[in-house]
Amino acid sequence: MSTRLTTRPPLWLMALVSTAALVGALVALALAGSSTLPERSGPPIEQLSVERTVLTPGVIDLTIRNDGADPVQVAQVFVNDAYVDFEGGQAPIDRLSAETLSLDVPWQDGQPYLVSILTSTGLVIEHPIEAAVATPQVDGDFFVSMALIGTYVGIIPVALGMMFLPLLRRVSATTTRALLGLTVGLLAFLALDATLEGVELASGAAGAFGGPLLVLLGAGLAFLALTAVDRYLRGRVDRADDRGAGPMRLSVMIATGIGLHNLGEGLAIGSAYAVGELALGAALIVGFALHNTTEGLAVVAPLTAQRPSLPALVGLCLLAGAPAILGALVGASVENAALSALLLGFGVGAIAQVVTQILPSLKARGERSLNLPALGGVTAGVLVMYFTGLFVTI
């Protein structure tokens, strides 16, 4: 009686062969489809989106991208119904490619302009400039200004909110759950606000990149990434409460979620500054101080039963507030609606993941649903963010 020995090919070889077969089938399908299917009988489909506008003395630079199916040839450009000379765009712009048009326009500061781009097929793409203002030059003073803005609206307000930690240590367990409910309300409001802002920004981005789906993509990626980080931290930090996240780990997750939201907030500030719509002054600083101080309170809310070191608190503050500096730099120097929508989506996903971490801690032992203090905290958090947001004008 003989025994037949069977050997299976290694997994990597099976994956390689399967991938090669899939690629071969797709190539064959593409070749067969291109030769057997009829050509389109309608006119060319031309779509252009203006991604960036840079104004320098006597010149308006427009970065345009073709997000349609067919190449687009720019024929003429009009500004306020008057023909203007321009450079760039001599060759057809292929799908997803970008081109910069330099318009010879003696524009005046503060005046509105309507740029009309005429393609070779007669399609007109209009781009309004509400109020012409010189684009800030990216130099040393620019970086200093953006760093100061990010510090004033991000780091300092979060640090002010974290100063309430000694007071929070003296509250009861019921009050602690109410504070965690307050945190959930704050974060839920931030997530909703970022979602609406991201969808609005994405509507002005090239449709070929997904439009509003960019917000969902960013949210999904951030949620999965923070879930992986949470699993890593869970294995390194001993949890005192088996029903929820460890206090310091939870604070790190909250600070990360708020930090990604402040990254999006910095984008909005930087973008408004770049086009001259941001009034830098006491009103801006006080408004964001009122609005973002509550974020610092949310960061330290889980630490009422601990005494973290000063370096740990400084690290949490920077993790939550410092991304506003990066956001302001990117927003003012790289005007890209698709990137901004994606980054805002990151903040939404991060906050959603953090909320799932906090929710188990809102329930008292033996309770299946949230009690009145926790529900009151959630409601108070939403209302606080709404009313303090009224002081923020950008």
N, C-alpha and C positions, 0 to 999 in steps of 0.2 A: 504494500500500500504506500503510495507516494503522496507527499504533501506538496501542493503547488504554492510557490511563493509569489506573491504579488507585491509589487512596489508601486507606490503612488508618486507622481511627480511632485516636486516641491511647490509650495503655495505660491511663491514669487513667480515661478515659471507659468503656472496656470493663470495668474493675474496678467502676466505679460502677453500670453497668447490670446486671452480674452480681449484685452485692450487693442491688440493689433487687429484682431478680427473685426472689432467694432469700428475702428478707424477705417479699415478697408471697405467695410460695408457702407459707411457714410460717404467716402470718396466716390465709390461706384454709384451710389444713389444721386450724388450731386452731378456727376458727369452725365448719367442717364437722364436726369430731370432737365438739365440745361439744354439737351439736344432734342427732347421729345415734347416738352411743354411749349405752348405758344407764347410768343412775346407779348408784352403789355401793349395794348392798343391805345391807351389814353395818353394824355400829356405828361411830361416829367413832373415828379412830385418834389417840389423844392421847399425846404424848411431851413431857416437860419435863426439862431438865437444869439443875442448879444450877451457875452459873459462878463466883460469888463469894460469900463469906461475910464480913460485917463485923460485929464485935461491939463495941458501945459500952455503957456502963453502962445496964442495963435494957432494951436493945434488941438484937435480932438482925436484921440486914438481909441478905436473900437476893436475889441477882440471878439470875433464872430466864429461860431461853430456850426457846421452843417450837421444837423441831427435828422435829416431826411434820408430817403432811399437813393436819391440820384445826386450826381455832382451839381454844384451851383456855381454859376459864373456871375460875378458882380459887374454890372454894366455902368451904372451911374449912381451918384449919391447926392441927395438934396438935404439941405439944412434950412428949416423954415421955408420950404418951397423954393429955395434958391439953389441952383446947381453949384457944387463946389468941386475943386480939384482934390484928388486923393491919390495916395500911393498904397500899393499892396492889392492883393486880390486879382492880379492879372491872369493867373491860371485858375481853372476850375477848382473848386474846393470839394474834395472827396468826402464821403460819409465819415462823420465823427472827426474829421480834420478841422483845424482851427487856422484862422488867418487874422492878421492885424491890419486894419485900414487906418491910415493916417490922413485925417481930413484937414485941409487948409482953411481954417475958420477963425477969423478975428473975434472970438467970443468975448462977451463982457460979463464981468463978475455979477452973479445974482440973477442973470436973465435966463428965462426958459428957452429951450431949444427942442425941436422935433427933427430927428435924423431919419430920413427915408432912404432905404437901400433898394435900388431897382435892379432886379436880376435880368439876365439875357432873355428870359421868356416873358418879361413884363410883370412879374410878381413884385409887390412892394412890401418890404418889412420895415415897420416903424419902431423907432426907439426914442422915447421921450427922455429929456434931461430936465428935471423939474426946476433946478436952479444951478447954473454953472458956477463951479468953484474949483480952484486949482487943487489937483490931487497932491496930498502931502508927499514930500520927497523922503525916501527911506534913507535916513542918515542917523548920526549919533543922537541928535536932539529928538528925532522921531522915536527911537527905541526908548529913550528916557521917558518921554511923554506917555508911551503905551505902558511902560512898566509902572509908572506912577498911577495911571488910571486903574490898571489891574490891582495894584496894591490898595488903593482907596476903596474900590468897590468889591474886592474879593477877600484879601487877607485880613485887613483891619476889621471889617464888620464881623467876620467869622471869629476872630480873636475876642472881640467884645462879647459875643454871645457865649463863648466858652468860659468867660470869667464868672458866669453864674454857677459853675460847678460846685464851689463850697456851699452855696445856698441849697442846691439840689440834694446834697448829701444829708440834709437834716429833715427831709420830707419822708412821709410814710410810704409803705409799699403800694397803697392805693393811688397815692399821688404820683408815684413813679410810673405806674401803668398809665395814668392820665398823661404824663409827660411823653411817654413812648407813643401814645395815641396822638398827641400833638405833633410828634415827629412824623408819624404816618400821614397826617393831614398836610403837613408842610411839603413832604415829598410828593404826595399825590398831586397837589396843586402845581408843583414844579414840573412834574411829568406831563400834565395836561397842557401847561403853558408852552413847554418846549415842543410838544407834538404839534400844536396849532401853528407855532412860529415856523417849525420845520416844514410843514406842509405848504405854508405860504411861500417860503423861500424856494422850495422845490418846484413850485408851479412856474417860477421864472427861469428854471434851469433847462438845459437841453433835455427834451423828452426822451431821447434815445438812451439816456442814462437811468431812466426809471421814474423820474419825476417824484411824486410823493412816496413812491415805493422805497426811495432812498432812506427815508425816515424809518420805515419798518426794517429795512436791511441793517441800518446802524443799530437800531434797538435790539434786534435779534443777535447780532454779533456781540454787542456789549453784554447782553444777558448771559450768553453762553460763556464769554470770557470771564465774567465775574463769578459765575457758577464754578468754573474751574479754579479760580483763585480761592473761592470759599472752601472748596474741597481740600485744597492744599493747606490753607490755614487751619482747617478743622483737624487735620492730622497732626499739626504741630502745637496746637494750643489746647490745653486741658480745659474742658468746659465745666463750669460750676453748676450750670443749670441744664439738665438733660433735655428739657422741653424746648429750649431755644438756643440761640447763638451765644457764645461766650461774650462777656462785656467788651473787652478790648477788641476782639475780632469783629464784633458788631459795629463798634465805633469806626474801625478801619473801613468796613464796607460802606457805612453811611458817609464817611468823609470822601471815599472814592466816588460814590454816586453823586454827591453834591459837587465834587470837583469837576466831574464830567459835565454837569449842568452849568457850572460857572464857566467852563470852556465855551459852551454855546452862548452864554450871556456875554462873555468877552467878545465873541465874534460879532454879535449884534452891536456892541458898543464901538468896536473898531470900524465896522462897516459904516455906521452912522457918522463917525468922525471923518472918515475918508471922503465922504460926499458932502461934508459941511452941514449935516443935520443934527450934530451933537453940540449942545451948549455946555462947555466945560465950566464948572463953577460950583458954588456952595450947594445949589439945589440938587445937582446930580449926586454929589458926595453924600449929602444928608439923606436923599431918597434911597440910595443903595445901602447906606448904613442901617436905616430902619428896616429895609426889606431883607437884607442878608444877615443881620444879627441873629435872626431866628434860626438860620442855618447852623451857626455855631452852637446854639442851644441844642439843636438836634444831634450834633456830633457827640456832645458830652452826656446826653441824657442816659445812655446805658451805663455810664461809669459812676453812678451814684454810690455804689457799694465798694468801689475801689479807690485807691490813691495812686494814680499813674504818675510817673516822673515828669518833670518839666520838659526834658527832651521829647518824651512821647507826646505830650500835649502840643508842643511846637510842631512836631511832625504831622500830627492830625490837622492842625491849623493850615499848614502849607499844602497838605494833600487836598484839603477842601477849597482853599482860597487861591492858591498860586496859579491854577490853570486859567484863571481869568486874565492873567498877564499874557500867556501864550495865545489865548483866544483873541485878545485885543490886537496883538501883533499880526496874527493871521488875517483877521477881519479887515484891518486897515491896509494891508499890503497885498493880499491875495483875494481879490473880489471874485469869488466863485460860488455861485448859489448851490451847485450840486455838492461841493465839499462842505459848505456850511450846513446843508440839510442832513448830510450823513453824520456830521459831528453832533448835531443836535439830537439825532436819533441815538447816538451812543449814550447821551445823557439820559434819554428816556428809558432805554434798556437797563442801564445801571441802576436807576432809581427803582424800576420795577423789581429788579432782583433784590435790592435792599429791603423793600417793603415786605417781600415774602420772608425775609429773615426776621423782621421785627414782629410780624403778626402773631406768632406763637407766644411771645412774651406779654401780649396784651391781655391774655386770659389768666384769671386767677386759677389756682389749683382746684381741680374738680369741676370747673365750669367749661361748658362746650361753646358758649357764645360770649361775645364781648359784653362787659357790664357797662353801667351808665358812665362811670368816670372815664373809661377808655373811649366810649363813643363820644363823650363830651370833648375829650382831648382831640379826637380826629376832627370834629366839627370846628373846634377853636383853631386848629392848625390851618384849615382851609380859609377860615375868615381872616385870620391874621395875615396870611400871604396875600389875600385879595386886597385888604385895606392898605397894607404897607406898599403893595404894588402900585397903588394910585399915586404914590410920591415919586415913582420912577418914570422919567420922561425921556425916552429915546425912540 
